[in-house]
Amino acid sequence: MIFVKLFDFLYLFLYGYEKYYKRKGAKIGKECSIRTKYFSSEPYLIEIGNHVQITDGVRFFTDGYLDYNILISILLVKFVLKIMCI
């Protein structure tokens, strides 16, 4: 497991984000610039066209992702609605 992570880090360092994510299964077009490390836990679900630039800080959320902040917001809204109905 640690060797896989080390290999991934070296591959990313040597070849850049575009080739790294292509290796992970993402479909990336020609002449793209990807500078984000928050790509996705399932990169094989992502397709990016030609001449696209993705800057640092951009995040891709794929199927099945649920952020804790979103979950807390949903629960808070349900709680407030429940109080209003009483």
C-alpha positions in Angstrom: 0.0 0.0 0.0 2.7 2.4 0.9 4.6 1.6 -2.3 1.5 2.4 -4.4 1.2 5.8 -2.7 4.9 6.5 -3.2 4.7 5.4 -6.9 1.7 7.7 -7.4 3.5 10.6 -5.8 6.5 10.1 -8.0 4.4 9.7 -11.1 2.6 12.9 -10.3 5.8 14.8 -9.7 7.5 13.5 -12.8 4.6 13.7 -15.3 2.2 16.3 -14.0 -1.5 16.2 -13.2 -2.8 15.6 -16.7 -1.0 12.3 -17.2 -1.5 11.3 -13.6 -5.3 11.6 -13.8 -5.3 10.0 -17.3 -3.5 7.0 -15.7 -6.2 6.9 -13.0 -8.9 6.7 -15.7 -10.1 10.2 -16.4 -10.7 11.2 -20.0 -8.8 14.4 -20.7 -8.7 16.2 -24.0 -5.8 17.9 -25.8 -4.0 20.9 -24.5 -5.6 20.9 -21.1 -4.1 22.5 -18.0 -4.9 20.9 -14.7 -3.5 22.3 -11.4 -5.8 20.9 -8.8 -4.9 18.1 -6.3 -8.6 17.7 -5.3 -9.6 15.8 -8.5 -11.9 13.1 -7.3 -12.0 9.8 -5.6 -13.4 8.3 -8.8 -11.5 10.0 -11.7 -12.8 7.4 -14.2 -16.2 9.2 -14.0 -14.8 12.5 -15.3 -14.5 13.6 -18.9 -12.8 16.9 -19.8 -12.9 18.4 -23.3 -10.1 20.1 -25.3 -8.5 23.4 -24.3 -9.7 23.4 -20.7 -7.9 25.0 -17.8 -8.7 23.8 -14.2 -7.0 26.0 -11.6 -5.8 25.2 -8.1 -8.6 24.8 -5.5 -11.2 23.5 -7.9 -12.8 20.3 -6.6 -14.6 17.6 -8.5 -17.3 15.6 -6.7 -18.4 12.4 -8.3 -21.2 9.9 -7.6 -21.8 9.1 -4.0 -20.0 12.1 -2.4 -21.5 13.7 0.7 -19.7 16.5 2.5 -20.2 16.7 6.2 -21.0 20.5 5.9 -23.8 19.6 3.5 -25.1 16.9 5.8 -25.1 19.3 8.8 -27.0 21.9 6.7 -29.6 19.4 5.7 -30.2 18.3 9.3 -30.3 21.9 10.5 -33.0 22.8 7.9 -35.0 19.7 8.8 -34.8 20.7 12.5 -35.9 24.3 11.8 -38.8 23.1 9.7 -39.9 20.7 12.4 -39.9 23.5 15.0 -41.9 25.8 12.7 -44.5 23.1 12.2 -45.1 22.6 15.9 
